[in-house]
Amino acid sequence: MPLTAIGIIGFQVATGPSLDRRLLRALKADRTLATKFYLLLGADPDEGHGVSSYDGNALHWAAFRGDDLDVKNLLEAGATVNCYEKDGFTPIVYAANKGHWEIVKMLVDTGADHRQTGADGQRVVDYAMEAGRQDIVKLLTSESFPSNYWTVETRVTALDTGDDGLPCNRLWQVYRTDLGSPDNRWAYSAGVRRFTSMKETDAEGNDQTIRGVTSIRIADDQNWIEVTFVDGTVTRMPL
């Protein structure tokens, strides 16, 4: 870094806001050299973690912008990989939503929990699917799980309306098994019951009919839910 630039940054540090706030400002402004300098001076890489605002955290901003070097520098400085902002979103959510495959991979390799959900109940893989990033979906569903790591229970109900406003004929819940104590298990997705439903209409958009579900199972690779409808079609949803 040129001596002039070092002098300017040094003057700003001595006369301006705290190092932590300057770190966040540098990340927002895409000033990678300044970001690295503030980290070397001792700025907190977790600045903004869990604060009650939408300002976000240092790692959130780096992941959102897609700056591999900033993400790497923050992680090496000890940034919390699963840090969250007001709505509970972690950096990997922003990286996946923006299609930053390299950063998603970096965060996963550092221990990011891509199965966490934010206030909207969506996971990282849901955002990747919405963004049409099948490469990220493949990355997030490539982990190998032992047989029976996940189990699913279903029950048929009277015709009802699900959380999505669509009619449904079956409720289902996924459980995660404690492999050390097979008798112990806990509900996945915070124990929320999920509805499986399908609404169909004719060519004129009238006469809604229900396409019933005949079975729901965990796929052999333990990474997907397979829902089979009465007409034989199968829908796969990532865990």
Summary of the structure (lengths in Angstrom):
residues: 239
radius of gyration: 22.7
end to end distance: 46.1
largest distance: 74.3
contacts: 673
relative contact order: 0.08
helix: 34%
strand: 21%
